[in-house]
C-alpha cells in the first residue's frame, strides 16, 4: 500500500529538545532565531524551546519555521521536527502506539525492516531459507509454540511458512503473549500477518495472573517446534531470540521434554484470554442466524468507532435484504420451502434490530469509508465483504441505501459518516470497529462471510487498548485524514447519482 507514513526516527524527542539540537548543530542561538523570524519578543522562542505553551502554539511555530525556512532545514530535519511535534502532543508511548495502530490499519510496517530475521546455529552459521523449505518437505505434522517474539517481521515470515505448509503439512500454532498497557498495541500489530489463519491461536498473559517466576517465563522470547517427519519419528527444536530478529537454534533432540512443557502451557491457558474468536467451520444455514444475533449483541446500545471499506450490511434495511437473501439462498441450494422462509424471516427480525440500533440509538456511531470502494459499490451493488448468499443490490436498492445514509449523515446528531482523503483513500486492508464497553473487533475484509471457509475475527476486549484506539481514531484519523462533513455529503450525492444510473 502506497501510504506516505514515515518510519519512526531515532532518537525520539519532544519538540523543544529537538529544535535545540538542530540550533546547536548550526551554532545558532534562540535569540538569533527570534531575530531572523522577526518575533517582537525572544521569549516566544524560549517558551517553545522550554516546552511551554500548547500544541497549537508549537504547531503554528513549526509551520512558520518551515514556511520562512531561516534555518534551511533538510528534509530529514523537517521529519524530525514533525515527529517531535507529535510526540509533544501525545507523549512517546502515545506516539509509538499511534504508529502501531496505523500499522494495524494499513498492514504495513512503519519501522525499518533491517535487520532481517535470521536463525543461527551454535556454530555461528546462518540457516538459509532454502534449508528450512527443504526440511519442511520432510515433515508431515508440525506444532509450533511461541512465547513472545512480537515483532512484525518475524510474523510476516511465519505467515510465509503457513502458506508454504498449506495442503502439505498438518500445522498448528499456539502463541502466548505477555500483555501490558505499554506493549499491547504493538503486540497486536506484530501478529496481524497471521491473525486470520485458522491454524493460529493466541492467548493473552495478563499481569498479576501468575507467579513472578512464571510471568518471567512468559516475558521470554522463544519458539518451540514439535515435528513428525515422514519416517514417523518426532523431533523437538528450540529457537531462542537472542537479539532483534536473531534466533539461536538449539541442537535437535528426540521428543520428550516438550510434551511436558506443552501440557503446562495448555493448563495455564485456562487462565488466559484468547485473542481471537474462530467462527463455525461448518457453514450450516443456522450458523448465519446465530452470527447476526452475535453481531446484534455486540452492537446494541453502544458507541461505535469503525473503519470500513464500504457499506456495512447493518446499514441495509431488511426490506432490501430479504429479497437478496431469498434469491441468494436459492442460488446456493442452501435451503428450500418453509424452512428457508422461516430462517429468512428470523434473520430479517434481527437485521431490523441492527438497522434500528445504528440509526436510532442515542450514542454515537462514527464510520470512516473508502471513496474508491464506495464508488465500486455504487457501480456494482456488491460490497467488499458481500455475503456470498446475497445477490447484488439493484440500482434502485443501492440508491435507497445511500440516500438513507446521506439523510442520517446530515440530520442525525448521533450518526457520523466520512471518507478517507488524500493518500488514505487507498483502502485500509484491515477493518476495525470499537464497540465501546465490549471490545475492538478486527476483521479481514473480502471474506464474503462464508463460514465454511477460513473466516476469522478477533475481538480484543482490553480496556486500555480500546481507549488508545478511540484516541487515535478521534484525534488522529478524524482530525487529519478525512473529508469535511460538507465534502462528505457532496460525495454521497455523487455516489447516489452513480448508483441509480448504473447499468
Residue pairs with C-beta under 8 A, 6 or more apart in sequence:
1 106
1 107
1 108
1 426
1 429
2 423
2 426
3 106
3 108
3 423
3 424
3 426
4 423
5 99
5 102
5 106
5 108
5 110
6 79
6 83
6 110
7 110
7 111
7 112
8 83
8 95
8 96
8 99
8 110
8 111
9 79
9 80
9 83
12 83
12 84
12 87
12 92
12 95
12 96
13 21
13 80
13 84
13 87
14 51
14 84
14 87
14 88
15 48
15 51
15 58
15 62
15 81
15 84
15 85
15 87
15 88
16 48
16 49
16 50
16 51
16 88
17 84
18 80
18 81
18 83
18 84
19 48
19 49
19 81
19 84
20 49
22 71
22 73
22 77
22 80
22 81
23 29
23 30
23 33
23 71
26 71
28 71
30 42
30 45
30 46
30 49
31 42
31 45
33 45
33 70
33 71
34 41
34 42
34 44
34 45
35 42
36 70
37 45
37 64
37 65
37 68
37 70
39 45
44 61
45 61
47 53
47 57
48 57
48 58
48 61
51 88
55 85
55 88
55 89
58 85
58 88
59 85
62 81
62 82
62 85
65 71
65 73
65 81
66 73
66 78
66 81
71 77
73 81
83 95
86 95
86 98
87 95
90 98
90 471
90 475
93 182
94 468
94 471
96 186
97 185
97 186
97 468
97 472
98 472
98 476
99 110
100 110
100 185
100 186
100 188
100 189
101 185
101 189
101 468
101 469
101 472
102 110
103 109
103 110
103 152
103 189
103 192
104 185
104 188
104 189
104 192
104 430
104 432
104 442
105 307
105 428
105 429
105 430
105 432
106 428
106 429
106 430
107 192
107 193
107 428
107 429
107 430
109 152
109 153
109 156
113 153
115 244
115 245
115 246
116 153
116 245
117 153
117 154
117 157
117 245
117 246
117 247
118 126
118 127
118 245
118 246
118 247
119 126
119 127
119 132
119 239
119 247
119 248
119 249
120 126
120 127
120 246
120 247
120 248
120 249
121 127
121 248
121 249
122 248
122 249
122 250
122 251
127 249
132 161
133 164
136 142
136 161
136 164
136 165
136 168
136 169
137 168
138 229
138 230
139 169
139 227
139 228
139 229
139 230
140 169
140 170
140 228
140 229
140 230
141 169
141 170
141 171
141 227
141 228
142 165
142 169
142 170
142 171
142 172
142 225
142 226
142 227
142 228
143 172
143 173
143 174
143 225
143 226
143 227
143 262
144 158
144 171
144 172
144 173
144 174
144 223
144 224
144 225
144 226
145 173
145 174
145 175
145 176
145 223
145 224
145 226
145 258
145 261
145 262
145 265
146 173
146 174
146 175
146 176
146 222
146 223
146 224
147 175
147 176
147 217
147 218
147 220
147 221
147 222
147 223
148 176
148 177
148 178
148 218
148 219
148 220
148 221
148 222
148 241
149 221
149 222
149 223
149 241
150 177
150 183
150 186
150 187
150 190
150 191
151 190
151 244
151 245
152 189
152 190
152 192
152 193
153 245
154 190
154 245
155 190
155 191
155 192
155 193
155 194
156 193
158 173
158 193
158 194
159 193
159 194
159 197
162 171
162 173
162 194
162 197
162 199
162 200
165 171
171 199
172 199
172 201
173 194
173 197
173 199
173 200
173 201
174 201
174 202
174 203
174 265
174 266
174 269
175 191
175 200
175 201
175 202
175 203
176 202
176 203
176 205
176 218
176 265
176 268
176 269
176 272
177 187
177 191
177 202
177 203
177 204
177 205
177 275
178 205
178 207
178 215
178 218
178 219
179 187
179 204
179 205
179 206
179 207
179 462
180 207
181 464
184 462
184 464
184 465
184 468
185 465
185 468
185 469
188 275
188 442
188 460
188 465
191 200
191 202
191 275
192 430
192 442
194 200
195 202
195 275
195 276
195 442
195 444
195 456
195 458
196 444
196 454
196 456
196 458
197 454
197 456
198 278
198 281
198 454
198 456
201 274
201 276
202 274
202 275
202 276
203 269
203 272
203 273
203 274
203 275
204 272
204 273
204 274
204 275
204 462
205 215
205 218
205 268
205 272
206 272
206 273
207 215
209 215
209 271
209 272
210 218
210 268
210 271
214 268
221 240
221 241
222 238
222 239
222 240
222 241
223 238
223 239
223 241
223 247
224 236
224 237
224 238
224 239
224 258
224 261
225 236
225 237
225 238
225 239
226 234
226 235
226 236
226 255
226 258
226 259
226 262
227 234
227 235
227 236
227 237
228 234
229 235
233 254
234 254
234 255
235 252
235 253
235 254
235 255
236 252
236 253
236 254
236 255
236 256
236 257
236 258
237 249
237 250
237 252
238 249
238 250
239 247
239 248
239 249
239 250
240 247
240 248
240 250
241 247
242 248
273 461
275 458
275 460
276 442
276 456
276 457
276 458
276 459
277 456
277 457
277 458
277 459
278 456
279 287
279 291
279 451
279 455
279 456
279 457
280 287
280 290
280 451
281 451
281 452
282 451
282 452
283 450
283 451
283 452
283 453
285 329
285 334
285 335
285 340
285 343
286 343
287 451
288 347
288 389
288 449
288 451
289 343
289 346
289 347
289 350
291 449
291 451
292 347
292 350
292 351
292 354
293 350
295 314
295 354
296 350
296 353
296 354
296 357
298 435
298 438
298 441
298 459
299 314
299 354
299 357
299 358
299 435
300 353
300 357
300 361
301 357
301 361
301 363
302 361
302 363
302 435
302 436
302 437
302 438
303 363
303 364
303 365
303 436
303 437
304 358
304 363
304 364
304 365
304 366
304 367
304 433
304 434
304 435
304 436
305 366
305 433
305 434
305 436
305 469
305 470
305 473
305 474
306 312
306 365
306 366
306 367
306 368
306 431
306 432
306 433
306 434
307 367
307 368
307 428
307 430
307 431
307 432
307 433
307 473
307 477
308 367
308 368
308 369
308 431
308 433
309 369
309 370
309 373
309 384
309 385
309 427
309 428
309 431
309 445
310 369
310 370
310 373
310 374
310 376
310 377
310 383
310 384
311 369
311 374
311 377
311 383
311 401
311 405
312 367
313 321
313 351
313 383
313 385
313 387
314 351
314 354
314 355
314 357
314 358
315 355
315 358
315 401
315 404
315 405
316 351
316 355
316 393
316 401
317 352
317 355
317 400
317 401
317 404
318 348
318 349
318 351
318 352
318 355
320 393
320 397
320 400
320 401
321 347
321 348
321 351
321 390
322 344
322 348
324 390
324 391
324 392
324 393
324 397
325 344
325 347
325 389
325 390
326 340
326 341
326 344
327 390
327 391
328 387
328 388
328 389
328 390
328 391
329 335
329 340
329 343
329 344
329 389
330 336
330 340
331 391
332 388
332 389
334 340
334 389
335 343
358 365
358 415
359 404
359 408
359 412
359 415
361 414
362 414
363 414
363 436
364 414
364 415
364 416
365 414
365 415
365 416
366 416
366 417
366 418
366 473
366 474
366 478
367 416
367 417
367 418
368 417
368 418
368 419
368 420
368 477
368 478
368 482
369 417
369 418
369 419
369 420
370 419
370 420
370 425
370 426
370 427
370 428
371 419
371 420
371 425
371 491
372 425
372 426
372 427
373 384
373 427
374 419
374 491
374 495
375 495
375 498
376 382
376 384
377 383
377 384
377 398
377 495
377 499
378 398
378 402
378 495
378 496
378 498
378 499
378 502
379 498
379 499
379 502
380 392
380 502
381 392
381 393
381 394
381 395
381 397
381 398
381 499
381 502
382 392
382 393
384 427
384 445
384 446
385 431
385 443
385 445
385 446
385 447
385 448
385 449
386 392
386 448
387 448
387 449
388 448
388 449
388 450
393 401
395 499
395 500
395 501
395 502
395 503
396 500
398 499
398 500
398 502
399 496
399 499
399 500
402 492
402 495
402 496
402 499
403 496
405 417
405 492
406 489
406 492
406 493
406 496
408 415
408 417
409 415
409 416
409 417
409 485
409 488
409 489
409 492
410 489
417 488
417 492
418 478
418 482
418 483
418 485
418 488
419 425
419 482
419 483
419 487
419 488
419 491
420 427
420 428
420 481
420 482
420 483
421 481
421 482
421 483
421 487
422 481
424 481
424 482
427 445
429 445
430 442
430 443
430 444
430 445
431 442
431 443
431 444
431 445
432 440
432 441
432 442
432 443
432 469
433 440
433 441
433 443
434 440
434 441
434 466
434 469
434 470
434 473
435 441
436 466
436 470
438 459
438 461
439 459
439 460
439 461
439 462
439 466
440 459
440 460
440 461
440 465
440 466
440 469
441 457
441 458
441 459
441 460
442 457
442 458
442 459
442 460
443 457
444 455
444 456
444 457
447 453
447 455
449 455
460 466
482 488
483 491
